[in-house]
Amino acid sequence: MNDKLKIESKIIELVLKIRNTDIFGENISEQITSETNLIEELEFSSFDIITLIVLLEEEFQIIISDDDLVIDNFQDISAITNYINEVKM
């Protein structure tokens, strides 16, 4: 598995720590793809996003600057993966 896929897999794992069921209590782990929109599809709140940012910083040993806290970097799994790849380089 290449680095990008490893990062994406870990991000999905972190997302599932925060939200692993939908509003009906159904498991969503098999529904999450790289294009899954965290806010629209998973209904992440601002608190969920902040929690994810803390988990990302801990997992990938990075610091996410205030300037990087924009929707383009965190709207879906793919965007987060690309952001993490950029920060780690």
N, CA, C and O of each residue as an XYZ file, in Angstrom:
356
protein
N       0.854     -1.177      0.000
C       0.000      0.000      0.000
C       0.900      1.240      0.000
O       1.815      1.354      0.816
N       0.627      2.166     -0.925
C       1.476      3.355     -0.987
C       1.125      4.328      0.140
O       0.122      4.162      0.835
N       1.970      5.342      0.303
C       1.805      6.282      1.420
C       0.468      7.000      1.390
O      -0.166      7.172      2.431
N       0.029      7.423      0.203
C      -1.233      8.152      0.103
C      -2.404      7.269      0.552
O      -3.297      7.736      1.259
N      -2.401      6.015      0.147
C      -3.469      5.099      0.566
C      -3.409      4.812      2.060
O      -4.447      4.659      2.704
N      -2.211      4.738      2.611
C      -2.068      4.535      4.057
C      -2.642      5.727      4.823
O      -3.348      5.566      5.818
N      -2.323      6.923      4.333
C      -2.833      8.136      4.984
C      -4.348      8.182      4.882
O      -5.032      8.458      5.867
N      -4.874      7.912      3.690
C      -6.327      7.929      3.498
C      -7.018      6.908      4.404
O      -8.051      7.201      5.008
N      -6.450      5.732      4.491
C      -7.011      4.679      5.347
C      -7.027      5.112      6.809
O      -8.002      4.870      7.520
N      -5.957      5.746      7.255
C      -5.875      6.218      8.638
C      -6.877      7.345      8.886
O      -7.483      7.409      9.956
N      -7.055      8.227      7.912
C      -8.032      9.317      8.059
C      -9.434      8.746      8.187
O     -10.214      9.200      9.024
N      -9.760      7.764      7.372
C     -11.077      7.121      7.469
C     -11.259      6.500      8.847
O     -12.334      6.588      9.440
N     -10.209      5.876      9.349
C     -10.253      5.291     10.695
C     -10.540      6.371     11.751
O     -11.332      6.151     12.667
N      -9.899      7.522     11.619
C     -10.118      8.624     12.564
C     -11.531      9.185     12.440
O     -12.170      9.496     13.445
N     -12.015      9.313     11.211
C     -13.384      9.796     10.990
C     -14.376      8.850     11.656
O     -15.350      9.292     12.266
N     -14.127      7.557     11.539
C     -15.030      6.575     12.141
C     -14.976      6.583     13.668
O     -15.919      6.134     14.319
N     -13.893      7.082     14.242
C     -13.844      7.259     15.694
C     -14.834      8.325     16.134
O     -15.402      8.259     17.224
N     -15.028      9.302     15.267
C     -15.923     10.413     15.588
C     -17.362     10.085     15.228
O     -18.282     10.345     16.002
N     -17.545      9.518     14.054
C     -18.905      9.240     13.577
C     -18.908      7.898     12.859
O     -18.477      7.800     11.711
N     -19.397      6.863     13.540
C     -19.427      5.554     12.897
C     -20.835      5.062     12.580
O     -21.015      3.953     12.079
N     -21.832      5.896     12.876
C     -23.206      5.537     12.527
C     -23.897      6.749     11.919
O     -23.508      7.891     12.164
N     -24.929      6.484     11.124
C     -25.717      7.588     10.591
C     -26.821      7.944     11.579
O     -26.857      7.406     12.686
N     -27.717      8.840     11.192
C     -28.750      9.294     12.128
C     -29.734      8.192     12.498
O     -30.496      8.329     13.455
N     -29.717      7.096     11.735
C     -30.607      5.971     12.024
C     -29.902      4.864     12.802
O     -30.486      3.811     13.062
N     -28.638      5.107     13.173
C     -27.886      4.126     13.938
C     -27.232      3.052     13.084
O     -26.717      2.066     13.612
N     -27.250      3.237     11.760
C     -26.641      2.264     10.849
C     -25.139      2.513     10.738
O     -24.700      3.662     10.678
N     -24.354      1.440     10.711
C     -22.913      1.549     10.555
C     -22.590      2.140      9.183
O     -23.132      1.695      8.172
N     -21.719      3.130      9.147
C     -21.401      3.802      7.885
C     -20.013      3.477      7.359
O     -19.594      4.052      6.354
N     -19.293      2.583      8.000
C     -17.897      2.343      7.629
C     -17.734      1.936      6.167
O     -16.740      2.305      5.541
N     -18.670      1.196      5.615
C     -18.543      0.766      4.230
C     -19.003      1.829      3.246
O     -18.793      1.684      2.042
N     -19.621      2.886      3.731
C     -20.112      3.957      2.863
C     -19.078      5.046      2.635
O     -19.228      5.851      1.716
N     -18.041      5.088      3.445
C     -17.065      6.170      3.361
C     -16.058      5.885      2.248
O     -15.441      4.821      2.198
N     -15.912      6.869      1.356
C     -14.938      6.810      0.279
C     -14.076      8.063      0.345
O     -14.266      8.915      1.212
N     -13.143      8.163     -0.564
C     -12.281      9.349     -0.581
C     -13.068     10.621     -0.901
O     -12.616     11.722     -0.588
N     -14.225     10.477     -1.514
C     -15.032     11.641     -1.888
C     -16.156     11.947     -0.887
O     -16.957     12.850     -1.124
N     -16.222     11.219      0.209
C     -17.267     11.450      1.203
C     -17.105     12.829      1.826
O     -16.062     13.144      2.400
N     -18.141     13.644      1.708
C     -18.138     14.992      2.261
C     -18.498     14.924      3.746
O     -19.579     14.464      4.113
N     -17.589     15.381      4.582
C     -17.779     15.256      6.026
C     -18.970     16.070      6.542
O     -19.695     15.625      7.433
N     -19.159     17.233      5.989
C     -20.225     18.109      6.492
C     -21.577     17.743      5.897
O     -22.558     17.601      6.627
N     -21.635     17.592      4.588
C     -22.913     17.315      3.942
C     -23.387     15.878      4.107
O     -24.565     15.639      4.373
N     -22.480     14.923      3.950
C     -22.882     13.522      3.998
C     -22.846     12.922      5.400
O     -23.737     12.161      5.778
N     -21.820     13.264      6.166
C     -21.695     12.696      7.509
C     -22.214     13.636      8.591
O     -22.249     13.287      9.771
N     -22.614     14.827      8.171
C     -23.178     15.825      9.077
C     -22.252     16.151     10.243
O     -22.682     16.239     11.393
N     -20.966     16.327      9.921
C     -20.004     16.720     10.937
C     -20.332     18.126     11.427
O     -20.612     19.023     10.631
N     -20.294     18.305     12.722
C     -20.473     19.624     13.322
C     -19.113     20.306     13.408
O     -18.087     19.697     13.104
N     -19.108     21.555     13.817
C     -17.832     22.257     14.002
C     -17.009     21.562     15.084
O     -15.783     21.502     14.992
N     -17.680     21.042     16.105
C     -16.974     20.299     17.158
C     -16.333     19.036     16.586
O     -15.202     18.702     16.939
N     -17.050     18.330     15.703
C     -16.496     17.127     15.071
C     -15.257     17.459     14.246
O     -14.277     16.714     14.259
N     -15.305     18.571     13.534
C     -14.156     18.981     12.715
C     -12.958     19.294     13.606
O     -11.839     18.874     13.309
N     -13.182     20.024     14.689
C     -12.084     20.342     15.614
C     -11.516     19.067     16.231
O     -10.301     18.925     16.371
N     -12.397     18.143     16.598
C     -11.942     16.855     17.136
C     -11.081     16.127     16.110
O     -10.033     15.580     16.455
N     -11.515     16.118     14.859
C     -10.741     15.466     13.800
C      -9.392     16.140     13.626
O      -8.385     15.458     13.438
N      -9.351     17.448     13.684
C      -8.078     18.172     13.543
C      -7.107     17.779     14.650
O      -5.923     17.567     14.390
N      -7.596     17.684     15.868
C      -6.743     17.260     16.991
C      -6.233     15.840     16.751
O      -5.053     15.561     16.964
N      -7.109     14.948     16.313
C      -6.702     13.564     16.037
C      -5.680     13.503     14.899
O      -4.723     12.732     14.963
N      -5.881     14.307     13.870
C      -4.930     14.346     12.750
C      -3.562     14.834     13.212
O      -2.536     14.265     12.837
N      -3.547     15.888     14.026
C      -2.271     16.407     14.540
C      -1.543     15.352     15.360
O      -0.329     15.193     15.239
N      -2.279     14.637     16.185
C      -1.658     13.596     17.016
C      -1.177     12.429     16.170
O      -0.050     11.964     16.339
N      -2.013     11.952     15.267
C      -1.684     10.776     14.465
C      -0.502     11.014     13.533
O       0.395     10.177     13.434
N      -0.504     12.159     12.848
C       0.513     12.421     11.836
C       1.641     13.317     12.338
O       2.540     13.678     11.579
N       1.590     13.673     13.622
C       2.624     14.482     14.259
C       2.888     15.758     13.457
O       4.019     16.065     13.080
N       1.794     16.486     13.213
C       1.866     17.744     12.486
C       1.173     18.829     13.301
O       0.481     18.542     14.279
N       1.364     20.051     12.894
C       0.640     21.175     13.475
C      -0.142     21.820     12.338
O       0.436     22.243     11.338
N      -1.429     21.891     12.495
C      -2.290     22.498     11.489
C      -2.475     23.963     11.872
O      -3.054     24.284     12.910
N      -1.975     24.832     11.019
C      -2.027     26.265     11.331
C      -3.438     26.814     11.145
O      -4.251     26.253     10.410
N      -3.704     27.913     11.823
C      -5.007     28.572     11.696
C      -5.298     28.945     10.248
O      -6.446     28.872      9.811
N      -4.276     29.342      9.503
C      -4.452     29.728      8.104
C      -4.904     28.555      7.233
O      -5.522     28.756      6.188
N      -4.599     27.349      7.662
C      -4.969     26.152      6.891
C      -6.357     25.627      7.234
O      -6.836     24.682      6.606
N      -7.005     26.230      8.223
C      -8.335     25.779      8.632
C      -9.402     26.358      7.706
O     -10.209     27.202      8.097
N      -9.376     25.879      6.480
C     -10.350     26.293      5.472
C     -11.071     25.060      4.950
O     -10.529     23.955      4.973
N     -12.290     25.259      4.482
C     -13.125     24.146      4.050
C     -12.466     23.322      2.947
O     -12.647     22.106      2.894
N     -11.708     23.968      2.072
C     -11.065     23.237      0.974
C     -10.117     22.148      1.470
O      -9.918     21.146      0.783
N      -9.537     22.328      2.642
C      -8.607     21.332      3.181
C      -9.292     20.203      3.946
O      -8.685     19.159      4.185
N     -10.560     20.406      4.334
C     -11.189     19.442      5.234
C     -12.595     19.007      4.819
O     -13.316     18.411      5.619
N     -12.985     19.293      3.596
C     -14.359     18.971      3.218
C     -14.601     17.491      2.958
O     -15.708     16.998      3.174
N     -13.581     16.780      2.498
C     -13.750     15.342      2.262
C     -12.435     14.613      2.540
O     -11.402     15.234      2.790
N     -12.498     13.299      2.492
C     -11.331     12.468      2.816
C     -10.173     12.764      1.864
O      -9.017     12.838      2.281
N     -10.491     12.930      0.599
C      -9.456     13.210     -0.402
C      -8.745     14.527     -0.117
O      -7.518     14.599     -0.194
N      -9.502     15.562      0.209
C      -8.909     16.868      0.514
C      -8.004     16.782      1.742
O      -6.921     17.367      1.760
N      -8.446     16.061      2.756
C      -7.630     15.905      3.968
C      -6.355     15.133      3.644
O      -5.273     15.494      4.107
N      -6.480     14.074      2.853
C      -5.318     13.275      2.455
C      -4.308     14.140      1.723
O      -3.115     14.089      2.019
N      -4.777     14.939      0.765
C      -3.879     15.820      0.021
C      -3.217     16.838      0.947
O      -2.027     17.125      0.815
N      -3.990     17.378      1.878
C      -3.442     18.347      2.829
C      -2.353     17.708      3.691
O      -1.272     18.276      3.850
N      -2.633     16.544      4.237
C      -1.650     15.844      5.078
C      -0.376     15.564      4.279
O       0.731     15.758      4.781
N      -0.536     15.111      3.041
C       0.630     14.857      2.186
C       1.472     16.117      2.005
O       2.700     16.055      2.064
N       0.825     17.256      1.785
C       1.542     18.521      1.603
C       2.277     18.930      2.874
O       3.435     19.343      2.822
N       1.610     18.816      4.003
C       2.195     19.248      5.281
C       3.368     18.359      5.675
O       4.351     18.842      6.236
N       3.274     17.078      5.389
C       4.331     16.149      5.800
C       5.578     16.248      4.923
O       6.633     15.741      5.303
N       5.478     16.886      3.765
C       6.640     16.966      2.868
C       7.632     17.963      3.323
O       8.663     18.148      2.676
